[in-house]
Amino acid sequence: MYSLIFLSRLRLEVKFEVVKINRIEIVRQEVSQEIEKRVEILI
């Protein structure tokens, strides 16, 4: 029983980490797109 609870908790933590990483990636992509737009405007 204890191991099941532990496993589910671990899974949740892993999911949170994955979500964090995905958010960071999305933000990075948005930032790079913004930079590209501004660079195009400058050129």
Biopython code that builds the backbone (N, CA, C, O; Angstrom):
import numpy as np
from Bio.PDB.StructureBuilder import StructureBuilder

atoms = [
    (1, "MET", "N", (0.833, -1.196, 0.000)),
    (1, "MET", "CA", (0.000, 0.000, 0.000)),
    (1, "MET", "C", (0.871, 1.251, 0.000)),
    (1, "MET", "O", (0.671, 2.174, -0.789)),
    (2, "TYR", "N", (1.838, 1.252, 0.905)),
    (2, "TYR", "CA", (2.720, 2.421, 1.006)),
    (2, "TYR", "C", (3.449, 2.668, -0.314)),
    (2, "TYR", "O", (3.573, 3.808, -0.762)),
    (3, "SER", "N", (3.921, 1.602, -0.920)),
    (3, "SER", "CA", (4.675, 1.755, -2.168)),
    (3, "SER", "C", (3.796, 2.341, -3.282)),
    (3, "SER", "O", (4.264, 3.119, -4.113)),
    (4, "LEU", "N", (2.528, 1.956, -3.282)),
    (4, "LEU", "CA", (1.609, 2.513, -4.283)),
    (4, "LEU", "C", (1.474, 4.028, -4.125)),
    (4, "LEU", "O", (1.534, 4.776, -5.100)),
    (5, "ILE", "N", (1.293, 4.456, -2.897)),
    (5, "ILE", "CA", (1.166, 5.893, -2.625)),
    (5, "ILE", "C", (2.447, 6.598, -3.059)),
    (5, "ILE", "O", (2.411, 7.650, -3.697)),
    (6, "PHE", "N", (3.557, 6.006, -2.704)),
    (6, "PHE", "CA", (4.849, 6.592, -3.054)),
    (6, "PHE", "C", (4.994, 6.710, -4.574)),
    (6, "PHE", "O", (5.420, 7.745, -5.086)),
    (7, "LEU", "N", (4.639, 5.650, -5.280)),
    (7, "LEU", "CA", (4.741, 5.659, -6.746)),
    (7, "LEU", "C", (3.858, 6.729, -7.371)),
    (7, "LEU", "O", (4.289, 7.446, -8.274)),
    (8, "SER", "N", (2.633, 6.835, -6.894)),
    (8, "SER", "CA", (1.726, 7.836, -7.473)),
    (8, "SER", "C", (2.246, 9.242, -7.200)),
    (8, "SER", "O", (2.117, 10.132, -8.041)),
    (9, "ARG", "N", (2.833, 9.438, -6.023)),
    (9, "ARG", "CA", (3.398, 10.745, -5.697)),
    (9, "ARG", "C", (4.572, 11.056, -6.622)),
    (9, "ARG", "O", (4.709, 12.173, -7.121)),
    (10, "LEU", "N", (5.404, 10.060, -6.839)),
    (10, "LEU", "CA", (6.541, 10.232, -7.761)),
    (10, "LEU", "C", (6.045, 10.598, -9.153)),
    (10, "LEU", "O", (6.578, 11.503, -9.796)),
    (11, "ARG", "N", (5.025, 9.890, -9.608)),
    (11, "ARG", "CA", (4.471, 10.162, -10.930)),
    (11, "ARG", "C", (3.986, 11.598, -11.041)),
    (11, "ARG", "O", (4.234, 12.272, -12.041)),
    (12, "LEU", "N", (3.299, 12.056, -10.017)),
    (12, "LEU", "CA", (2.807, 13.438, -10.009)),
    (12, "LEU", "C", (3.967, 14.418, -10.102)),
    (12, "LEU", "O", (3.908, 15.387, -10.860)),
    (13, "GLU", "N", (5.017, 14.166, -9.334)),
    (13, "GLU", "CA", (6.170, 15.062, -9.363)),
    (13, "GLU", "C", (6.794, 15.091, -10.753)),
    (13, "GLU", "O", (7.171, 16.150, -11.256)),
    (14, "VAL", "N", (6.895, 13.933, -11.356)),
    (14, "VAL", "CA", (7.458, 13.862, -12.707)),
    (14, "VAL", "C", (6.585, 14.648, -13.683)),
    (14, "VAL", "O", (7.100, 15.371, -14.536)),
    (15, "LYS", "N", (5.275, 14.508, -13.558)),
    (15, "LYS", "CA", (4.359, 15.251, -14.428)),
    (15, "LYS", "C", (4.565, 16.752, -14.270)),
    (15, "LYS", "O", (4.597, 17.490, -15.255)),
    (16, "PHE", "N", (4.706, 17.198, -13.021)),
    (16, "PHE", "CA", (4.916, 18.625, -12.777)),
    (16, "PHE", "C", (6.213, 19.086, -13.436)),
    (16, "PHE", "O", (6.260, 20.151, -14.051)),
    (17, "GLU", "N", (7.259, 18.280, -13.304)),
    (17, "GLU", "CA", (8.545, 18.643, -13.919)),
    (17, "GLU", "C", (8.385, 18.761, -15.428)),
    (17, "GLU", "O", (8.881, 19.709, -16.037)),
    (18, "VAL", "N", (7.698, 17.806, -16.027)),
    (18, "VAL", "CA", (7.500, 17.813, -17.481)),
    (18, "VAL", "C", (6.724, 19.063, -17.900)),
    (18, "VAL", "O", (7.059, 19.710, -18.892)),
    (19, "VAL", "N", (5.690, 19.392, -17.134)),
    (19, "VAL", "CA", (4.884, 20.574, -17.444)),
    (19, "VAL", "C", (5.750, 21.829, -17.352)),
    (19, "VAL", "O", (5.668, 22.708, -18.210)),
    (20, "LYS", "N", (6.577, 21.910, -16.312)),
    (20, "LYS", "CA", (7.482, 23.058, -16.163)),
    (20, "LYS", "C", (8.386, 23.179, -17.379)),
    (20, "LYS", "O", (8.527, 24.259, -17.953)),
    (21, "ILE", "N", (8.998, 22.061, -17.770)),
    (21, "ILE", "CA", (9.924, 22.062, -18.904)),
    (21, "ILE", "C", (9.189, 22.495, -20.170)),
    (21, "ILE", "O", (9.711, 23.294, -20.947)),
    (22, "ASN", "N", (7.988, 21.975, -20.381)),
    (22, "ASN", "CA", (7.204, 22.354, -21.560)),
    (22, "ASN", "C", (6.900, 23.840, -21.564)),
    (22, "ASN", "O", (6.989, 24.491, -22.605)),
    (23, "ARG", "N", (6.541, 24.381, -20.406)),
    (23, "ARG", "CA", (6.242, 25.819, -20.314)),
    (23, "ARG", "C", (7.471, 26.638, -20.666)),
    (23, "ARG", "O", (7.390, 27.624, -21.398)),
    (24, "ILE", "N", (8.609, 26.217, -20.134)),
    (24, "ILE", "CA", (9.857, 26.933, -20.413)),
    (24, "ILE", "C", (10.123, 26.917, -21.918)),
    (24, "ILE", "O", (10.489, 27.941, -22.495)),
    (25, "GLU", "N", (9.941, 25.771, -22.544)),
    (25, "GLU", "CA", (10.158, 25.660, -23.987)),
    (25, "GLU", "C", (9.210, 26.581, -24.753)),
    (25, "GLU", "O", (9.632, 27.272, -25.680)),
    (26, "ILE", "N", (7.952, 26.594, -24.375)),
    (26, "ILE", "CA", (6.956, 27.438, -25.049)),
    (26, "ILE", "C", (7.354, 28.903, -24.915)),
    (26, "ILE", "O", (7.314, 29.653, -25.890)),
    (27, "VAL", "N", (7.733, 29.308, -23.715)),
    (27, "VAL", "CA", (8.136, 30.694, -23.492)),
    (27, "VAL", "C", (9.354, 31.023, -24.346)),
    (27, "VAL", "O", (9.418, 32.097, -24.945)),
    (28, "ARG", "N", (10.317, 30.112, -24.407)),
    (28, "ARG", "CA", (11.506, 30.325, -25.226)),
    (28, "ARG", "C", (11.144, 30.546, -26.678)),
    (28, "ARG", "O", (11.663, 31.453, -27.329)),
    (29, "GLN", "N", (10.254, 29.715, -27.181)),
    (29, "GLN", "CA", (9.842, 29.846, -28.585)),
    (29, "GLN", "C", (9.171, 31.188, -28.826)),
    (29, "GLN", "O", (9.439, 31.853, -29.826)),
    (30, "GLU", "N", (8.294, 31.584, -27.905)),
    (30, "GLU", "CA", (7.611, 32.873, -28.059)),
    (30, "GLU", "C", (8.626, 34.007, -28.046)),
    (30, "GLU", "O", (8.549, 34.923, -28.865)),
    (31, "VAL", "N", (9.566, 33.947, -27.131)),
    (31, "VAL", "CA", (10.583, 35.001, -27.030)),
    (31, "VAL", "C", (11.408, 35.049, -28.313)),
    (31, "VAL", "O", (11.674, 36.133, -28.834)),
    (32, "SER", "N", (11.808, 33.910, -28.821)),
    (32, "SER", "CA", (12.616, 33.910, -30.042)),
    (32, "SER", "C", (11.815, 34.445, -31.230)),
    (32, "SER", "O", (12.372, 35.115, -32.100)),
    (33, "GLN", "N", (10.524, 34.156, -31.274)),
    (33, "GLN", "CA", (9.680, 34.697, -32.345)),
    (33, "GLN", "C", (9.596, 36.218, -32.229)),
    (33, "GLN", "O", (9.681, 36.928, -33.231)),
    (34, "GLU", "N", (9.430, 36.711, -31.010)),
    (34, "GLU", "CA", (9.374, 38.161, -30.796)),
    (34, "GLU", "C", (10.667, 38.810, -31.267)),
    (34, "GLU", "O", (10.649, 39.835, -31.949)),
    (35, "ILE", "N", (11.788, 38.202, -30.896)),
    (35, "ILE", "CA", (13.095, 38.748, -31.281)),
    (35, "ILE", "C", (13.205, 38.779, -32.805)),
    (35, "ILE", "O", (13.671, 39.767, -33.372)),
    (36, "GLU", "N", (12.787, 37.722, -33.457)),
    (36, "GLU", "CA", (12.855, 37.673, -34.919)),
    (36, "GLU", "C", (12.004, 38.784, -35.533)),
    (36, "GLU", "O", (12.434, 39.436, -36.485)),
    (37, "LYS", "N", (10.817, 39.002, -35.004)),
    (37, "LYS", "CA", (9.946, 40.070, -35.530)),
    (37, "LYS", "C", (10.637, 41.424, -35.400)),
    (37, "LYS", "O", (10.659, 42.211, -36.346)),
    (38, "ARG", "N", (11.202, 41.688, -34.219)),
    (38, "ARG", "CA", (11.851, 42.977, -33.995)),
    (38, "ARG", "C", (13.058, 43.145, -34.892)),
    (38, "ARG", "O", (13.321, 44.236, -35.396)),
    (39, "VAL", "N", (13.787, 42.071, -35.089)),
    (39, "VAL", "CA", (14.963, 42.125, -35.964)),
    (39, "VAL", "C", (14.517, 42.449, -37.388)),
    (39, "VAL", "O", (15.151, 43.252, -38.072)),
    (40, "GLU", "N", (13.433, 41.828, -37.833)),
    (40, "GLU", "CA", (12.920, 42.110, -39.178)),
    (40, "GLU", "C", (12.526, 43.582, -39.296)),
    (40, "GLU", "O", (12.798, 44.221, -40.313)),
    (41, "ILE", "N", (11.894, 44.110, -38.270)),
    (41, "ILE", "CA", (11.487, 45.519, -38.274)),
    (41, "ILE", "C", (12.730, 46.408, -38.365)),
    (41, "ILE", "O", (12.747, 47.386, -39.112)),
    (42, "LEU", "N", (13.757, 46.064, -37.609)),
    (42, "LEU", "CA", (14.997, 46.851, -37.605)),
    (42, "LEU", "C", (15.664, 46.826, -38.978)),
    (42, "LEU", "O", (16.173, 47.842, -39.453)),
    (43, "ILE", "N", (15.654, 45.661, -39.602)),
    (43, "ILE", "CA", (16.290, 45.525, -40.923)),
    (43, "ILE", "C", (15.335, 46.097, -41.962)),
    (43, "ILE", "O", (15.646, 46.097, -43.153)),
]
sb = StructureBuilder()
sb.init_structure("model")
sb.init_model(0)
sb.init_chain("A")
sb.init_seg("    ")
for serial, (resi, resn, name, xyz) in enumerate(atoms, 1):
    if name == "N":
        sb.init_residue(resn, " ", resi, " ")
    sb.init_atom(name, np.array(xyz, "f"), 0.0, 1.0, " ", f" {name:<3s}", serial, name[0])
structure = sb.get_structure()
